[in-house]
Amino acid sequence: MTAINVVFDFDGSLATSFVGGLMFRRYTDESKVEEASQRYRSEQTSLREYQEEVFDLSVEAPAEMSKRAAECAGIRPLAHEVSERVWESGGTVSVASAGLDFYIQPVLEKANLNRINIHSGKVISDSTELPPFRYDYPSWNTSCKGDWVTCKCRVINDLKPTGEVVFVGDGTGSDVCAATNAADKVFASGRLLSYCNKNGIAAEEFGDDFEPVLSYVESKTSSNGAQ
């Protein structure tokens, strides 16, 4: 059996929605969020700076947002089956996200996927403290061209000595970098799929569930498909 690793983007990929947005939308001053969004879209600020800015507008502490994330967010169907097959092969399942741990972890725990390794930004303030928060970025790489919170290429490259690495994502920025420069196999949707198709990057589409990912993992880890 061939060991295989899967690295998921979180918001919009492993999770079926943009969970980060659920945390601050309607729990902040919307006009200030829009101002921050305009600065980000016009490239006056980086993704990391934008994220810190909007979360620091929140009227909630991390503990309150963590609870709401677990209540509101869902995991894409067949994520369990993909993960179990990877673990059976001796591989690793990871999340590499530009988001923050306090809303990713409770969603995975509720879905009984707490074995998944999380690489993301972290809020290191006390969970009951209101903003401004203190942040840490343990999965950042200073060689990255973009200020993307987490270096997904670093996460993927660290796994390569243990086996093939599959990346599953839907965005731009760090998702594009990971698909272009690091992953052995790419599954994409949304903006990442459009970018890959436009730029000749091999990528297979996933939709409402992870059936294509599961089929691929099974083909690589079965006794007949092992290489």
Buried (B, 14 or more C-beta within 10 A) or exposed (E): EBBBBBBBBBBBBBBBEBBBBBBBEEBBEEEEBEEBBEBBEEEEBBBBBBBBBBBBBBEBBBBBBBEBBBEEBEBBEBBBBBBBBBBEBBBBBBBBBBBBBBBBBBBBEBBEBEEBEBBBBBBEBEEEEBBEBEBEBEBBBEEBEBBBBBBBBBBBBBBEEEBBBBBBBBBBBBBBBBBBEBBBBBBBBBBBBEBBEEEEBEBBEBEEBBBBBBEBBBEBBEEEEEE
